[in-house]
Amino acid sequence: MASVASAANLSFRELARRVWADLYAGDVTSLAAEMSYYFVLSIFPFLIFLAALVGTLPFTGAWNGVLNWIVIYFPRQSQAMVLDIILSLTDGRTGFLSLGLLGTGWAATSGLLCLMSALNVVYGVKETRSFLHRLALAFLMVLVLAVLLLSTFGLVTAGDWFDRWVAARSMGLLSVPVLWRGTRWTISVILLGVGIALLDWTMPNLRRPWRKTVPGVVFVVLAWLLSTAAFNLYVQYVGTFNKTYGVLGVFVILMVWIYLSSLIILAGAVINAQLRKMAKRCATAA
C-alpha cells in the first residue's frame, strides 16, 4: 500500500513538473493573451446574440433578469459597465430571425475560433478541418453555450421558487437566502463544468473519450472559482487600477480577468494533454 501511495505521489509530482514545463515551453501565456483579446471582442456580440434568443421566449421581461444574473460572475468593478453597455445595445433589438443576429453570431465565434487554434497547439495536433467546418462548429457551440446559459437561468429561477416553498413549509427553520445561494452556486458550477468539457472535447482537432476531459475540467472549475474570488479581493482591497488608469480601469480589470480565465482554460488542457502522453507511454511500456 505504501509503495502504491509513493508511486501515485511521484506520478503527481511528475505531472505537475511536466505541466509547468509545457506552460513555459509552449508559450501558453502568449496564447492566453491572444485568446483574451478575441474573447473581449466576442463577449459583447455573444451577449447581444443571447438577448435575441431571450426575445423569442414565450414570456416578457426576461432579458434584464438574465443579464443581471450573468454579470454577477464578472469582476465586481466591471459589472455596472457591462450591464449598461449591453442594455443600451440590446434595447429594442431582440428579434431572432434577422441578419443582425447572424452578424452578432459571426462576431461571437471569433473567441471560439481562437480557442480552437490554441487547443490544437496545446494538444500538439494539426488542423485539418476546413475553415467553413471550424466556423460552423464555432457557431454551433455559441448556440449551445447560449442555450446552456438560458437553461441554467431557468433552473436557478426554479430553484429560487423551490427554496421559498421549502422555507415556507419549514416554518422559518431554513433560510431562503442561504438556500438560494447554495442552489445558484451549485447549478453554476455544474454549468461551468459542462461548458468547459464541451469546449475541450469539441474544439481541438482531436477525438478521445469524454472521460479524458474530466481532470482538466475539474482543475479549470476549481482554479477559476478560487482565482476569481482572489482577484475580486485583490482589486477591492489592494489593486490601484482606477487610480492608474482612471475611467479605463474598469475595462482593464475586465481584460485581466478574462486573461486569467483564458490561462486557466489552457492550463486545464495542458493537464489533459500530459495525462494523455503519460498514458500512451505506460501503454507502450506495458
C-alpha positions as a Markdown table, in Angstrom:
| # | Residue | x | y | z |
|---|---|---|---|---|
| 1 | Met | 0.0 | 0.0 | 0.0 |
| 2 | Ala | 2.8 | 2.4 | 0.9 |
| 3 | Ser | 4.5 | 1.7 | -2.5 |
| 4 | Val | 1.3 | 2.5 | -4.3 |
| 5 | Ala | 0.9 | 5.8 | -2.5 |
| 6 | Ser | 4.5 | 6.6 | -3.2 |
| 7 | Ala | 4.1 | 5.9 | -6.9 |
| 8 | Ala | 0.9 | 8.0 | -7.0 |
| 9 | Asn | 2.7 | 10.9 | -5.3 |
| 10 | Leu | 5.7 | 10.5 | -7.7 |
| 11 | Ser | 3.3 | 10.5 | -10.7 |
| 12 | Phe | 1.5 | 13.6 | -9.4 |
| 13 | Arg | 4.8 | 15.4 | -9.0 |
| 14 | Glu | 5.9 | 14.3 | -12.4 |
| 15 | Leu | 2.6 | 15.5 | -13.9 |
| 16 | Ala | 3.0 | 18.9 | -12.2 |
| 17 | Arg | 6.6 | 19.2 | -13.4 |
| 18 | Arg | 5.6 | 18.4 | -17.0 |
| 19 | Val | 2.6 | 20.7 | -16.9 |
| 20 | Trp | 4.7 | 23.6 | -15.6 |
| 21 | Ala | 7.4 | 22.9 | -18.3 |
| 22 | Asp | 4.7 | 22.8 | -21.0 |
| 23 | Leu | 3.2 | 26.1 | -19.8 |
| 24 | Tyr | 6.6 | 27.7 | -20.1 |
| 25 | Ala | 8.0 | 26.0 | -23.3 |
| 26 | Gly | 4.7 | 26.1 | -25.1 |
| 27 | Asp | 4.3 | 29.8 | -24.7 |
| 28 | Val | 0.9 | 29.3 | -23.2 |
| 29 | Thr | 0.8 | 32.7 | -21.7 |
| 30 | Ser | 1.0 | 34.3 | -25.1 |
| 31 | Leu | -1.8 | 32.0 | -26.4 |
| 32 | Ala | -3.9 | 33.1 | -23.4 |
| 33 | Ala | -3.2 | 36.8 | -24.2 |
| 34 | Glu | -4.3 | 36.2 | -27.8 |
| 35 | Met | -7.4 | 34.3 | -26.6 |
| 36 | Ser | -8.3 | 37.1 | -24.1 |
| 37 | Tyr | -8.1 | 39.7 | -26.9 |
| 38 | Tyr | -10.6 | 37.7 | -29.1 |
| 39 | Phe | -12.8 | 36.9 | -26.1 |
| 40 | Val | -13.1 | 40.6 | -25.3 |
| 41 | Leu | -14.1 | 41.3 | -28.9 |
| 42 | Ser | -16.7 | 38.4 | -28.9 |
| 43 | Ile | -18.2 | 38.8 | -25.4 |
| 44 | Phe | -20.5 | 41.7 | -26.2 |
| 45 | Pro | -21.7 | 40.2 | -29.5 |
| 46 | Phe | -22.4 | 36.9 | -27.6 |
| 47 | Leu | -24.5 | 38.8 | -25.1 |
| 48 | Ile | -26.4 | 40.5 | -27.9 |
| 49 | Phe | -26.9 | 37.1 | -29.5 |
| 50 | Leu | -28.2 | 35.8 | -26.2 |
| 51 | Ala | -30.6 | 38.8 | -25.9 |
| 52 | Ala | -32.0 | 37.9 | -29.3 |
| 53 | Leu | -32.6 | 34.3 | -28.2 |
| 54 | Val | -34.3 | 35.6 | -25.0 |
| 55 | Gly | -36.5 | 37.7 | -27.2 |
| 56 | Thr | -38.1 | 34.6 | -28.7 |
| 57 | Leu | -39.1 | 33.1 | -25.3 |
| 58 | Pro | -42.8 | 33.0 | -24.6 |
| 59 | Phe | -42.7 | 35.5 | -21.7 |
| 60 | Thr | -41.5 | 39.1 | -21.5 |
| 61 | Gly | -39.2 | 40.9 | -19.2 |
| 62 | Ala | -36.7 | 38.0 | -19.0 |
| 63 | Trp | -33.7 | 39.7 | -20.5 |
| 64 | Asn | -33.0 | 42.1 | -17.7 |
| 65 | Gly | -33.1 | 39.2 | -15.2 |
| 66 | Val | -30.9 | 37.0 | -17.3 |
| 67 | Leu | -28.3 | 39.8 | -17.8 |
| 68 | Asn | -28.3 | 40.7 | -14.1 |
| 69 | Trp | -27.7 | 37.1 | -13.3 |
| 70 | Ile | -24.8 | 36.7 | -15.8 |
| 71 | Val | -22.9 | 39.8 | -14.8 |
| 72 | Ile | -22.8 | 38.6 | -11.2 |
| 73 | Tyr | -19.9 | 36.4 | -12.3 |
| 74 | Phe | -17.9 | 39.3 | -13.7 |
| 75 | Pro | -15.4 | 41.2 | -11.6 |
| 76 | Arg | -17.4 | 43.5 | -9.3 |
| 77 | Gln | -15.9 | 46.7 | -10.6 |
| 78 | Ser | -16.8 | 45.8 | -14.2 |
| 79 | Gln | -20.4 | 44.6 | -13.6 |
| 80 | Ala | -22.1 | 48.0 | -13.9 |
| 81 | Met | -20.1 | 48.8 | -17.1 |
| 82 | Val | -21.1 | 45.5 | -18.8 |
| 83 | Leu | -24.7 | 45.8 | -17.7 |
| 84 | Asp | -25.0 | 49.4 | -19.0 |
| 85 | Ile | -23.4 | 48.7 | -22.4 |
| 86 | Ile | -25.4 | 45.5 | -23.1 |
| 87 | Leu | -28.7 | 47.1 | -22.0 |
| 88 | Ser | -28.1 | 50.1 | -24.3 |
| 89 | Leu | -27.1 | 47.8 | -27.2 |
| 90 | Thr | -30.0 | 45.4 | -26.9 |
| 91 | Asp | -32.7 | 48.0 | -26.2 |
| 92 | Gly | -35.5 | 47.2 | -28.7 |
| 93 | Arg | -33.3 | 44.7 | -30.6 |
| 94 | Thr | -34.4 | 41.3 | -29.6 |
| 95 | Gly | -35.6 | 39.9 | -33.0 |
| 96 | Phe | -34.4 | 36.4 | -33.7 |
| 97 | Leu | -34.7 | 35.8 | -37.4 |
| 98 | Ser | -32.6 | 38.8 | -38.6 |
| 99 | Leu | -29.4 | 39.4 | -40.5 |
| 100 | Gly | -28.2 | 41.4 | -37.4 |
| 101 | Leu | -28.5 | 38.2 | -35.3 |
| 102 | Leu | -26.3 | 36.3 | -37.8 |
| 103 | Gly | -23.8 | 39.1 | -37.7 |
| 104 | Thr | -23.5 | 39.1 | -33.9 |
| 105 | Gly | -23.3 | 35.3 | -34.0 |
| 106 | Trp | -20.5 | 35.6 | -36.5 |
| 107 | Ala | -18.7 | 38.1 | -34.3 |
| 108 | Ala | -19.2 | 35.9 | -31.2 |
| 109 | Thr | -17.4 | 33.0 | -32.9 |
| 110 | Ser | -14.1 | 34.8 | -33.1 |
| 111 | Gly | -13.2 | 33.8 | -29.5 |
| 112 | Leu | -14.0 | 30.2 | -30.1 |
| 113 | Leu | -12.0 | 30.1 | -33.4 |
| 114 | Cys | -9.0 | 31.4 | -31.4 |
| 115 | Leu | -9.7 | 28.8 | -28.7 |
| 116 | Met | -9.6 | 26.1 | -31.4 |
| 117 | Ser | -6.2 | 27.2 | -32.6 |
| 118 | Ala | -4.8 | 27.4 | -29.0 |
| 119 | Leu | -6.1 | 24.0 | -28.0 |
| 120 | Asn | -4.6 | 22.4 | -31.2 |
| 121 | Val | -1.2 | 23.9 | -30.1 |
| 122 | Val | -1.6 | 22.6 | -26.6 |
| 123 | Tyr | -2.6 | 19.1 | -27.7 |
| 124 | Gly | 0.0 | 19.0 | -30.4 |
| 125 | Val | -2.3 | 18.3 | -33.3 |
| 126 | Lys | -2.5 | 19.8 | -36.7 |
| 127 | Glu | -5.6 | 21.5 | -38.0 |
| 128 | Thr | -7.1 | 19.5 | -40.9 |
| 129 | Arg | -10.6 | 20.8 | -40.8 |
| 130 | Ser | -11.7 | 23.4 | -43.4 |
| 131 | Phe | -12.5 | 27.0 | -42.4 |
| 132 | Leu | -16.2 | 26.5 | -43.0 |
| 133 | His | -16.2 | 23.4 | -40.9 |
| 134 | Arg | -14.5 | 25.3 | -38.0 |
| 135 | Leu | -16.8 | 28.3 | -38.4 |
| 136 | Ala | -19.9 | 26.1 | -38.4 |
| 137 | Leu | -18.6 | 24.3 | -35.3 |
| 138 | Ala | -17.9 | 27.6 | -33.5 |
| 139 | Phe | -21.3 | 29.0 | -34.4 |
| 140 | Leu | -22.9 | 25.8 | -33.2 |
| 141 | Met | -21.0 | 26.0 | -29.9 |
| 142 | Val | -22.1 | 29.6 | -29.5 |
| 143 | Leu | -25.7 | 28.5 | -29.8 |
| 144 | Val | -25.1 | 25.6 | -27.4 |
| 145 | Leu | -23.5 | 27.8 | -24.8 |
| 146 | Ala | -26.3 | 30.3 | -25.1 |
| 147 | Val | -29.0 | 27.6 | -24.6 |
| 148 | Leu | -27.0 | 26.2 | -21.7 |
| 149 | Leu | -26.9 | 29.6 | -20.1 |
| 150 | Leu | -30.6 | 30.2 | -20.6 |
| 151 | Ser | -31.4 | 26.7 | -19.3 |
| 152 | Thr | -29.3 | 27.3 | -16.2 |
| 153 | Phe | -31.1 | 30.6 | -15.6 |
| 154 | Gly | -34.4 | 28.7 | -15.7 |
| 155 | Leu | -33.1 | 26.1 | -13.3 |
| 156 | Val | -31.9 | 28.9 | -10.9 |
| 157 | Thr | -35.3 | 30.6 | -11.1 |
| 158 | Ala | -37.0 | 27.3 | -10.4 |
| 159 | Gly | -34.5 | 26.7 | -7.5 |
| 160 | Asp | -35.4 | 30.1 | -6.1 |
| 161 | Trp | -39.1 | 29.1 | -6.2 |
| 162 | Phe | -38.3 | 25.8 | -4.6 |
| 163 | Asp | -36.2 | 27.4 | -1.8 |
| 164 | Arg | -39.1 | 29.7 | -0.9 |
| 165 | Trp | -41.5 | 26.7 | -0.9 |
| 166 | Val | -39.2 | 24.7 | 1.4 |
| 167 | Ala | -38.7 | 27.7 | 3.7 |
| 168 | Ala | -42.4 | 28.3 | 3.9 |
| 169 | Arg | -43.1 | 24.8 | 5.0 |
| 170 | Ser | -40.1 | 24.6 | 7.4 |
| 171 | Met | -41.7 | 27.4 | 9.5 |
| 172 | Gly | -38.6 | 29.6 | 9.2 |
| 173 | Leu | -36.1 | 26.9 | 10.2 |
| 174 | Leu | -34.4 | 27.1 | 6.8 |
| 175 | Ser | -33.2 | 30.5 | 5.4 |
| 176 | Val | -34.3 | 31.4 | 1.8 |
| 177 | Pro | -31.2 | 33.4 | 1.0 |
| 178 | Val | -28.9 | 30.6 | 2.2 |
| 179 | Leu | -30.8 | 28.0 | 0.2 |
| 180 | Trp | -31.0 | 30.3 | -2.9 |
| 181 | Arg | -27.2 | 31.0 | -2.9 |
| 182 | Gly | -26.5 | 27.3 | -2.4 |
| 183 | Thr | -28.7 | 26.4 | -5.3 |
| 184 | Arg | -27.3 | 29.2 | -7.6 |
| 185 | Trp | -23.7 | 28.3 | -6.9 |
| 186 | Thr | -24.3 | 24.5 | -7.3 |
| 187 | Ile | -26.0 | 25.0 | -10.7 |
| 188 | Ser | -23.4 | 27.5 | -11.8 |
| 189 | Val | -20.5 | 25.1 | -11.0 |
| 190 | Ile | -22.3 | 22.3 | -12.9 |
| 191 | Leu | -22.9 | 24.7 | -15.8 |
| 192 | Leu | -19.2 | 25.8 | -15.8 |
| 193 | Gly | -18.0 | 22.2 | -15.8 |
| 194 | Val | -20.3 | 21.1 | -18.6 |
| 195 | Gly | -19.4 | 24.1 | -20.7 |
| 196 | Ile | -15.7 | 23.7 | -20.3 |
| 197 | Ala | -16.0 | 19.9 | -21.0 |
| 198 | Leu | -17.9 | 20.6 | -24.2 |
| 199 | Leu | -15.3 | 23.1 | -25.4 |
| 200 | Asp | -12.3 | 20.9 | -24.5 |
| 201 | Trp | -14.0 | 17.9 | -26.2 |
| 202 | Thr | -15.2 | 19.6 | -29.4 |
| 203 | Met | -12.8 | 22.5 | -30.2 |
| 204 | Pro | -9.4 | 20.7 | -30.8 |
| 205 | Asn | -8.9 | 18.6 | -33.9 |
| 206 | Leu | -8.7 | 15.5 | -31.6 |
| 207 | Arg | -11.1 | 12.7 | -30.8 |
| 208 | Arg | -10.9 | 10.9 | -27.5 |
| 209 | Pro | -13.4 | 9.6 | -24.9 |
| 210 | Trp | -15.4 | 12.1 | -23.0 |
| 211 | Arg | -13.9 | 10.9 | -19.7 |
| 212 | Lys | -10.5 | 12.1 | -20.8 |
| 213 | Thr | -11.5 | 15.7 | -20.4 |
| 214 | Val | -12.5 | 15.3 | -16.7 |
| 215 | Pro | -9.1 | 16.0 | -14.9 |
| 216 | Gly | -8.6 | 19.3 | -16.8 |
| 217 | Val | -12.2 | 20.3 | -16.4 |
| 218 | Val | -12.1 | 19.7 | -12.6 |
| 219 | Phe | -8.9 | 21.8 | -12.5 |
| 220 | Val | -10.4 | 24.6 | -14.5 |
| 221 | Val | -13.6 | 24.8 | -12.4 |
| 222 | Leu | -11.7 | 24.8 | -9.1 |
| 223 | Ala | -8.9 | 27.2 | -10.3 |
| 224 | Trp | -11.4 | 29.6 | -11.8 |
| 225 | Leu | -13.5 | 29.8 | -8.7 |
| 226 | Leu | -10.5 | 30.4 | -6.5 |
| 227 | Ser | -8.8 | 32.8 | -8.8 |
| 228 | Thr | -11.9 | 34.9 | -9.4 |
| 229 | Ala | -12.5 | 35.2 | -5.7 |
| 230 | Ala | -8.9 | 36.1 | -5.1 |
| 231 | Phe | -8.9 | 38.6 | -8.0 |
| 232 | Asn | -12.0 | 40.3 | -6.7 |
| 233 | Leu | -10.4 | 40.6 | -3.2 |
| 234 | Tyr | -7.2 | 42.0 | -4.7 |
| 235 | Val | -9.0 | 44.6 | -6.8 |
| 236 | Gln | -11.2 | 45.6 | -3.9 |
| 237 | Tyr | -8.5 | 46.0 | -1.3 |
| 238 | Val | -5.1 | 46.1 | -2.9 |
| 239 | Gly | -5.3 | 47.0 | -6.6 |
| 240 | Thr | -5.0 | 50.5 | -7.9 |
| 241 | Phe | -6.5 | 50.1 | -11.4 |
| 242 | Asn | -8.8 | 53.1 | -11.1 |
| 243 | Lys | -6.0 | 55.3 | -9.8 |
| 244 | Thr | -3.6 | 54.2 | -12.5 |
| 245 | Tyr | -5.9 | 54.1 | -15.5 |
| 246 | Gly | -8.8 | 56.3 | -14.4 |
| 247 | Val | -12.1 | 55.5 | -16.2 |
| 248 | Leu | -10.3 | 52.8 | -18.3 |
| 249 | Gly | -9.5 | 51.0 | -15.0 |
| 250 | Val | -12.9 | 49.2 | -15.2 |
| 251 | Phe | -12.1 | 47.9 | -18.7 |
| 252 | Val | -8.5 | 46.9 | -17.6 |
| 253 | Ile | -10.0 | 44.9 | -14.7 |
| 254 | Leu | -12.2 | 43.0 | -17.2 |
| 255 | Met | -9.3 | 42.4 | -19.5 |
| 256 | Val | -7.1 | 41.0 | -16.8 |
| 257 | Trp | -9.9 | 38.7 | -15.5 |
| 258 | Ile | -10.5 | 37.4 | -19.0 |
| 259 | Tyr | -6.8 | 36.8 | -19.4 |
| 260 | Leu | -6.6 | 34.8 | -16.2 |
| 261 | Ser | -9.6 | 32.8 | -17.2 |
| 262 | Ser | -8.1 | 32.0 | -20.6 |
| 263 | Leu | -4.8 | 31.0 | -19.0 |
| 264 | Ile | -6.7 | 28.6 | -16.6 |
| 265 | Ile | -8.6 | 27.0 | -19.5 |
| 266 | Leu | -5.3 | 26.4 | -21.4 |
| 267 | Ala | -3.7 | 25.0 | -18.2 |
| 268 | Gly | -6.5 | 22.5 | -17.9 |
| 269 | Ala | -5.9 | 21.5 | -21.5 |
| 270 | Val | -2.2 | 21.1 | -20.8 |
| 271 | Ile | -3.1 | 18.8 | -17.9 |
| 272 | Asn | -5.2 | 16.6 | -20.1 |
| 273 | Ala | -2.6 | 16.6 | -22.8 |
| 274 | Gln | 0.1 | 15.5 | -20.4 |
| 275 | Leu | -2.1 | 12.7 | -18.9 |
| 276 | Arg | -2.7 | 11.5 | -22.5 |
| 277 | Lys | 1.0 | 11.4 | -23.2 |
| 278 | Met | 1.8 | 9.6 | -19.9 |
| 279 | Ala | -1.0 | 7.0 | -20.6 |
| 280 | Lys | 0.5 | 6.3 | -24.0 |
| 281 | Arg | 4.0 | 5.9 | -22.5 |
| 282 | Cys | 2.6 | 3.5 | -19.9 |
| 283 | Ala | 0.7 | 1.5 | -22.5 |
| 284 | Thr | 3.9 | 1.3 | -24.7 |
| 285 | Ala | 6.0 | 0.2 | -21.7 |
| 286 | Ala | 3.5 | -2.5 | -20.8 |
